[in-house]
């Protein structure tokens, strides 16, 4: 894609996304939101709002003189966001991080906080080598440790995708030693890996579990009462007591882990479990089931 093919400048797109997110989830947008978040003047912020309304989303926002700000119109339709609450969460988390770094920064958002647990430690040298090899399709010489094999093992990896699963990062890569595609947690590299000059011989198109799409069917834990199951169904926007999630087979175990669902054991307390995977056999892990479980648990 040429630079001229991109319809919106990146800095403008970020401001337009903030306009939509604040208006939709807080119900009132002012120029101050843009001024404080991006360090621009009121005139430019007002221009951004007007350009958004004129060129991207006519009629999406209405100016309320009583509230002295823009509110979502009844016909509001997201055009630069997906209209999901996770986008508002991401905005709050980003602004919270900025506020903790720059104490004098006034971002003018409501009193809120985002719970952030500890993240796996990854060195910048490790990330740079991984990004270089992944982006340019090169081999990676790595020394890797795991809970099942604490001693460092050297291998040549051929990475194709860097994956973030929330509080950790892993690399989807062909492993020369094991002759298959596996997941490698970046925090488990014994030392920063080395991006080699040699081109990778195995690409994403050859990774069957990465390319295979699966549909996970989630239901409320049947051990819950009917009233409790209705609450869980409402929490996740289920239809007829089912929620279908499409994902790559290689990522399904991580998705289930974030939902508190394990492939082999059920939590003894249904109030903790809450959700159940209704179609485990259709995910097609086969002989890779145990390794998928170990990868999520950080054993391998």
ABEGO torsion letter per residue (X at the ends): XBAAABABBAAAAAAAAAAAAAAAAAGBBBAAAAAAAAGBBAAAAAAAAAAAAAAABBGABBBBAAAGBBBBBAABBBAABAGBAAAAAAAAAAAAAAAAABAABBAGBBBBBBBBBBBBBBBAAAAAAAAAAAAAGBBBBBBBBBAABABBBBBBBBBABBBBAGABBBBBBBBAAAGBBBBBBAAABABBBBBBABBBABBAAABAAAABBBBBBBBBBAABBAAAAAAAAAAAGBBGGBBBBBBBAAAAAAAAAAAGBBAABBBABAAAAGBBBABAAAAGAEAAAAAAAAAAAGAX
